[in-house]
Amino acid sequence: MEEKYLEDIQTFYDEKIKFLSKKEKYESCANCSNAKIFKESPNKLVFSCGGSDGCGNQIVITISETLEYDKEINKLKKILSQTYNYDEIKNHLDTKDEKLGIYLPEETKGVKEAIKNLEELNYENNMKWKEKKIQDFYDNRVKKTKRMKTLLKQIKKEVINEKIRELRREYITLNEELKNEYSEINEIISNVNHYLVVKPGKSTIENNNFEGVNLKKKKKEKVEKVEKVEEVEEDKQQEMINYFSRSKQNKW
């Protein structure tokens, strides 16, 4: 679902870039007379062929809702840090300022639960999939390291030069793969997404007329070109007739 959502966003902007190129074939959709329309808002993207039915909306995307984890978690923890037992501190407060910057226990009900939910969401977004990647990396590393040890033993025992070169090539290839995989897993571990998806986005392909270019103008140009060719042929024929007519008169 998420992959299709991202692919449709890519398609939306690909189509918009082609439209902005001002090339005639990208101005309207196949079999549609109106110009394409691209609407963008903070929570929605709509690509239309400018008409109705098959020439109406083509791609409709509802943008996912996100929040900044660090900012939200700090906000909630700040509320907890400012929670006091009112009975213990009321004698130290002026009546007019008794609520200034203070949250009472009943006012923070649900804050701890909200923090827990955010932390779980952060785990799902940033840690759960990384754990699988790390495990896959480790399993693969054990397998390749074991194979490399076997290759070293074979190289030492082998006497045929061609076979030795073949074993060395495999060993070097595996070694390079291990280096690349190590760099990739380090990048994955260090990369933290601070924006968490709280409501997934969705996309719908309502029509697919946008997938073809508008060929009406091309067909018209082709007809005009054929007509011009026919005119040229007619001119050539008339010229030949005139030539033979003049040759007959002048007895060439």
C-alpha positions in Angstrom: 0.0 0.0 0.0 2.7 2.4 1.0 4.8 1.6 -2.1 1.8 2.3 -4.4 1.1 5.6 -2.5 4.7 6.7 -3.1 4.6 5.6 -6.8 1.4 7.6 -7.4 3.0 10.7 -5.8 6.0 10.2 -8.2 3.6 9.8 -11.1 1.7 13.0 -10.1 4.9 15.1 -10.2 6.2 13.4 -13.3 3.0 14.3 -15.2 3.2 17.8 -13.8 6.8 18.3 -15.0 5.8 17.1 -18.5 2.8 19.5 -18.6 5.1 22.4 -17.5 7.4 21.6 -20.4 4.7 23.3 -22.6 5.0 20.6 -25.3 1.7 20.3 -27.1 1.5 16.5 -26.7 1.5 16.9 -22.9 -1.0 19.8 -22.6 -4.0 17.5 -22.6 -4.7 13.8 -21.9 -5.4 11.2 -24.6 -8.9 11.7 -26.1 -9.5 14.8 -23.9 -9.9 18.3 -25.3 -9.2 20.4 -22.1 -5.9 21.2 -20.6 -4.6 19.1 -17.7 -5.2 20.5 -14.2 -2.9 19.9 -11.1 -4.2 20.9 -7.7 -2.0 20.9 -4.6 -2.9 21.5 -1.0 -1.3 20.6 2.3 -3.3 17.4 2.6 -4.3 16.5 -1.0 -3.0 16.2 -4.6 -5.4 16.0 -7.5 -4.5 15.5 -11.2 -7.3 16.0 -13.6 -7.6 16.0 -17.4 -9.8 19.1 -17.1 -13.2 17.6 -18.0 -15.6 15.0 -16.7 -16.0 11.2 -16.6 -12.9 9.7 -18.3 -11.4 13.2 -18.7 -12.0 14.1 -15.1 -9.9 13.2 -12.1 -7.1 10.8 -12.9 -5.1 10.6 -9.6 -6.4 11.6 -6.2 -3.9 11.4 -3.3 -4.6 12.1 0.4 -1.3 13.1 2.0 -0.3 11.2 5.1 -0.4 13.0 8.5 2.8 13.2 10.4 4.2 14.7 13.6 7.6 15.6 14.8 8.5 13.0 17.4 11.1 14.9 19.4 8.9 18.0 19.6 5.8 16.2 20.7 7.5 13.9 23.2 9.2 16.9 24.8 6.0 18.8 25.0 4.3 15.9 26.8 7.2 15.3 29.2 7.2 19.0 30.1 3.6 18.7 31.2 4.5 15.8 33.5 7.4 17.8 34.9 5.1 20.6 35.8 2.6 18.4 37.6 2.3 19.2 41.3 0.2 18.2 44.3 -2.0 21.3 44.7 -2.7 20.6 48.4 1.0 20.7 49.2 1.8 24.0 47.4 -1.4 26.0 47.6 -0.1 27.9 50.8 2.9 29.1 48.8 0.9 30.5 45.9 -0.9 33.8 45.4 -4.5 33.1 44.5 -4.2 35.0 41.2 -1.1 33.0 40.1 -2.1 29.6 41.5 -2.6 28.2 38.0 0.3 29.9 36.3 2.5 27.2 34.7 1.1 24.4 36.8 -0.7 21.3 35.8 -2.7 19.3 38.4 -2.6 15.5 38.4 -6.2 15.3 37.0 -5.2 17.6 34.1 -2.4 15.3 33.0 -4.6 12.2 32.9 -3.7 10.4 29.7 -0.4 12.2 29.2 1.6 9.1 30.2 -0.5 7.0 27.9 0.1 9.5 25.0 3.9 9.3 25.7 3.7 5.5 25.6 1.8 5.5 22.3 4.3 7.9 20.8 7.3 5.8 21.9 5.6 2.7 20.4 5.0 4.5 17.2 8.6 5.6 17.1 9.7 2.0 17.6 7.6 0.9 14.7 8.9 3.6 12.5 12.5 3.6 13.4 13.5 0.4 15.2 11.4 -2.6 14.3 12.3 -2.7 10.6 16.0 -1.9 11.5 16.1 -4.9 13.8 15.2 -7.2 10.8 17.8 -5.4 8.6 20.5 -5.9 11.3 19.5 -9.6 11.7 19.6 -10.2 7.9 23.0 -8.4 7.8 24.4 -10.6 10.6 23.1 -13.9 9.1 24.5 -12.9 5.7 27.8 -11.9 7.2 28.2 -15.3 9.0 27.4 -17.1 5.8 29.9 -15.2 3.7 32.6 -15.2 6.3 32.3 -19.0 6.5 32.6 -19.3 2.7 35.7 -17.0 2.7 37.4 -19.3 5.2 36.7 -22.3 3.0 38.0 -20.4 0.0 41.3 -19.6 1.8 41.8 -23.3 2.6 41.1 -24.3 -1.0 43.5 -21.7 -2.3 46.3 -23.1 -0.2 45.7 -26.6 -1.3 45.0 -25.9 -5.0 47.9 -26.4 -7.5 46.2 -25.4 -10.8 46.8 -21.7 -11.5 43.5 -21.1 -13.3 41.5 -22.7 -10.4 43.5 -20.6 -7.9 42.6 -17.4 -9.8 38.9 -18.4 -9.9 38.9 -19.0 -6.1 40.7 -15.7 -5.4 38.2 -13.8 -7.6 35.3 -15.2 -5.5 37.1 -14.4 -2.3 37.7 -10.8 -3.4 34.1 -10.4 -4.5 32.7 -11.6 -1.2 35.1 -9.4 0.7 33.9 -6.3 -1.3 30.3 -7.3 -0.7 30.9 -7.5 3.1 32.4 -4.0 3.0 29.5 -2.5 1.1 26.9 -4.2 3.3 28.7 -2.9 6.4 28.5 0.6 5.1 24.8 0.2 4.2 23.9 -1.1 7.6 25.8 1.7 9.4 23.8 4.2 7.3 20.5 2.5 8.2 21.3 2.5 11.9 22.4 6.2 11.9 19.5 7.4 9.8 16.6 8.4 12.2 13.2 9.6 10.9 12.0 12.2 13.3 8.6 12.5 11.6 6.2 9.8 12.5 3.2 8.8 10.4 0.1 9.0 12.5 -2.4 8.6 9.7 -1.2 6.8 6.5 -1.8 8.5 3.2 -3.8 6.9 0.4 -4.0 7.2 -3.4 -6.5 6.3 -6.1 -6.2 6.0 -9.8 -9.7 7.0 -10.9 -8.9 7.0 -14.7 -5.8 6.4 -16.8 -6.3 8.6 -19.8 -3.1 10.5 -18.7 -1.0 7.4 -19.7 -1.3 8.3 -23.4 -0.4 11.5 -25.2 -3.0 13.5 -27.1 -2.5 12.4 -30.7 -5.2 14.6 -32.2 -2.8 17.3 -33.3 -0.3 14.8 -34.6 -3.0 13.1 -36.7 -4.0 16.5 -38.1 -0.4 17.3 -38.9 -0.1 13.9 -40.6 -3.2 14.6 -42.8 -1.8 18.0 -43.7 1.5 16.4 -44.6 -0.3 13.8 -46.8 -2.2 16.6 -48.5 1.0 18.5 -49.2 2.6 15.4 -50.7 -0.4 14.9 -53.0 -0.2 18.5 -54.1 3.5 18.1 -54.9 2.7 14.9 -56.9 0.0 16.7 -58.8 2.4 19.6 -59.6 5.0 17.1 -60.8 2.5 15.4 -63.1 1.3 18.7 -64.5 4.9 19.7 -65.1 5.5 16.5 -67.0 2.4 17.0 -69.2 3.5 20.6 -70.0 7.0 19.4 -70.8 5.9 16.7 -73.3 3.3 19.2 -74.7 6.1 21.7 -75.4 8.4 19.1 -76.8 5.7 18.0 -79.3 5.0 21.5 -80.4 8.7 22.3 -80.8 9.5 18.9 -82.3 12.3 18.1 -79.8 
